[in-house]
Amino acid sequence: MPWELPILRPDDYFMINPFDDNAGTFCILVNQEKQYSLWPTFKPAPAGWKLAGGPDGDRETCLAWIDLHWKDMRPASLVAEMSDIESADPDRV
């Protein structure tokens, strides 16, 4: 009998990226620069990140919370630096 390849279904060889899994459960992390991240609850938070205090839940719930609370996309250090520059010379900014 000749050698035959097994018949594979898509679920047999495609893995869902846990960050894109609409059926996953997520938490919200924040770093010291006040940047937010959606994070799968089964994975430990990476160094430099902590729980933001938002809800754990489905992807859409967590993204809605981030959208509501993350108003300034600039890193906190840039916000502080620009504030210092503006305080020193308001015409410069």
KOLMI-828058 format. One line per 3 residues: number of its first residue (from 0); their letters; for each residue x, y, z of C-alpha. Coordinates in Angstrom, 1 decimal. Each point is the difference from the previous one (the first is absolute). Layout:
! residues N
NUM) a) X,Y,Z; ...
This chain:
! residues 93
0) mpw) 0.0,0.0,0.0; 1.5,3.4,-0.9; 0.7,2.6,2.6
3) elp) -2.9,2.3,0.6; -0.3,3.4,1.7; -2.6,0.1,2.8
6) ilr) -3.1,2.2,-0.7; 0.1,2.9,2.4; -2.9,2.3,0.9
9) pdd) 0.8,3.7,0.6; -0.4,-0.5,3.8; 2.7,-2.7,-0.1
12) yfm) 2.8,2.4,-1.0; -1.1,3.6,0.6; 0.3,1.5,3.5
15) inp) -1.9,3.1,1.0; 2.2,2.8,1.2; -1.1,0.4,3.7
18) fdd) 0.0,3.8,-0.5; -2.5,-0.3,-2.9; -2.3,-2.7,1.6
21) nag) -3.5,1.4,0.2; -1.0,-2.8,2.3; 2.9,0.7,2.4
24) tfc) -0.1,1.6,3.4; 2.2,3.1,0.3; 1.2,2.4,2.6
27) ilv) 1.4,3.6,-0.4; 3.6,0.8,0.8; 1.7,3.4,0.3
30) nqe) 3.7,0.9,0.1; 1.8,2.9,1.7; -0.4,2.0,-3.1
33) kqy) -3.8,-0.3,0.4; -0.4,-2.0,-3.1; -2.7,-2.7,0.0
36) slw) 0.0,-3.5,-1.4; -2.6,-2.7,-0.4; 1.4,-3.3,1.5
39) ptf) -1.2,-3.6,0.1; -0.8,-0.9,3.6; 1.8,-3.4,-0.3
42) kpa) 3.4,1.7,-0.6; 2.0,1.7,2.7; 0.5,3.7,-0.4
45) pag) 3.4,0.9,-1.5; 2.6,1.9,2.0; -0.9,3.7,0.3
48) wkl) -3.7,-0.5,-0.3; -2.8,-0.3,2.6; -3.7,-0.4,0.2
51) agg) -1.7,3.3,-0.9; -3.1,-0.5,2.1; -2.4,-0.5,-2.9
54) pdg) -2.3,-3.0,-0.5; 1.1,-3.5,-0.9; -2.2,-1.1,-2.8
57) dre) -0.5,-0.5,-3.7; 2.1,1.9,-2.5; -2.6,2.6,-0.9
60) tcl) -0.7,0.8,3.7; 3.7,0.6,0.7; 0.6,2.0,-3.1
63) awi) -3.0,2.2,0.8; 1.5,0.6,3.5; 3.3,0.9,-1.5
66) dlh) -1.6,2.4,-2.5; -1.9,1.7,2.8; 3.1,0.4,2.3
69) wkd) 3.0,0.5,-2.4; -0.6,3.5,-1.3; 3.6,1.1,-0.7
72) mrp) 2.1,-2.5,-2.0; 3.2,1.7,0.8; 2.4,-1.7,2.5
75) asl) -0.2,1.7,3.5; 3.6,1.0,-0.3; -0.7,2.0,-3.2
78) vae) -3.0,1.6,1.6; 2.1,1.1,3.0; 2.8,1.3,-2.2
81) msd) -2.4,2.0,-2.2; -1.6,1.4,3.1; 3.4,1.1,1.4
84) ies) 0.9,1.7,-3.4; -3.4,1.7,-0.1; 0.4,1.3,3.6
87) adp) 3.5,1.3,-0.8; -0.9,1.6,-3.3; -3.7,0.1,-0.9
90) drv) 0.7,1.4,-3.5; 2.3,-2.8,-0.9; -2.7,-2.7,-0.2
